[in-house]
Amino acid sequence: MSKLQNQDIVCLSSVDWDPIWTRKQQVLSRLDPSNRILYVEPPGTLLSPFKDPAFRRKWRPWGRWGGRPQPNIIVFQPPFVLPFGNLYALVGRLNQYWVGFWVRRAQRKLGMNRPILWTYLPGTAVTARLVRHKLLIYDCVDEHGAYKGLVNSRVVWDAERQLLAFTDVAFVTAPGLYERRKQYARRIYYLPNAADVTHFAKACDPNTSVPEEVERLPRPRLCFVGVIQEWVDTELLAYLASSRPDWTLVMVGPVAPGVNLHGLDRMPNVFFTGGKPKEVLPHYLRGCDVCVNPFRASALTDNVSPLKFYEYLASGRPVVSTAMPAVEEFADIVGIAQDPPGFVAAVEQALAGENPKAREKRLARASEHSWDARVAFIEEKIASVLRERE
């Protein structure tokens, strides 16, 4: 299996390096340390600080360096861009020119002449043309035009098709993403998300302590782990908590701005821990009896590979999920519900049917979906193209 070594890589990411780790960090952190990586965080817009105060810390009209999370990885925060780039194509292109200028500037400072350009943003075709590179990689993790808010799906899709035509290797996380994009890409591979299997398996270790804030809560405990975004079905969770007041629902993660919690924050059997570092998540999962994966049905969730689902499996906990294409192949080991009453029934069944054999089946399946295996696949496909061009 070929490894990617001694390369300069510029990653245009859709998320900051910290605090929430996603596919981007899991993949890039596992590449050989001989690779130099410039991790470009997504720019906020001029309106971002008004919608989310967390963006205020990123206000720098000239951009800034964000440190080195690993010796071979340096983070760059580009300056803010114009709002409405996903609504109007002209604004989007102007923003790409602006970001491209700052990425090239950072690239020159690091002495990266012709790096591999690795993007997670669908609207970066113009930036890709501005940034001199030897190879363009596009890792598509969402149907970006299906996000709520100031998004014109046609504008986003037109920009993405331009990027795909320019891309050397594309990866997608869901079958629906693959089917829509395969005719526009030269090389495209279906590669779902995965888990840090060894890390999350600590939830099965008797020596892994349960945080006191969870240990003191009544059982059974149902856990959701992750950012509480608009695509999380909080209405379903409210139904779950109100239907079974004898169950405790533990929400481990921050609440995104503007999310309608449907009264969850006022229910006596619902407990919010706030965001937690990835290092302690196995401790929280060890204190759980069932993990829940409640995605609201939409074009976005129909084409998503839920990262938390794989982490739940790796923790060994029973899992109950709403029906979505990405989890159908796991129907033999997890509960899948079509509606709120079915979700309650699936949790009841998971609680009643838990046993060591069922846990071992989940752990065995989780071992087939590790980030190490995913990265090995990615490296092989990229190295193959590099060899063709030598």
Secondary structure, 3 states (H helix, E strand, C coil): CCCCCCCEEEEECCCCCCCCCCHHHHHHCCCCCCCEEEEECCCCECCHHHHCHHHHHHCCCCCEECCCCECCEEEEECCCECCCCCCCHHHHHHHHHHHHHHHHHHHHHHCCCCCEEEECCCCCHHHHHHCCCCEEEEEECCCHHHCCCCCCHHHHHHHHHHHHHHCCEEEECCHHHHHHHCCCCCCEEECCCCECHHHHHHHHCCCCCCCHHHHCCCCCEEEEECCECCCECHHHHHHHHHHCCCCEEEEEECECCCCCCCCHHHCCCEEEEECCCHHHHHHHHHCCCEEEECECCCCCHHHCCCHHHHHHHHHCCCEEEECCHHHHHHCCCCEEECCHHHHHHHHHHHHHHCCHHHHHHHHHHHCCCEHHHHHHHHHHHHHHHHHHCC
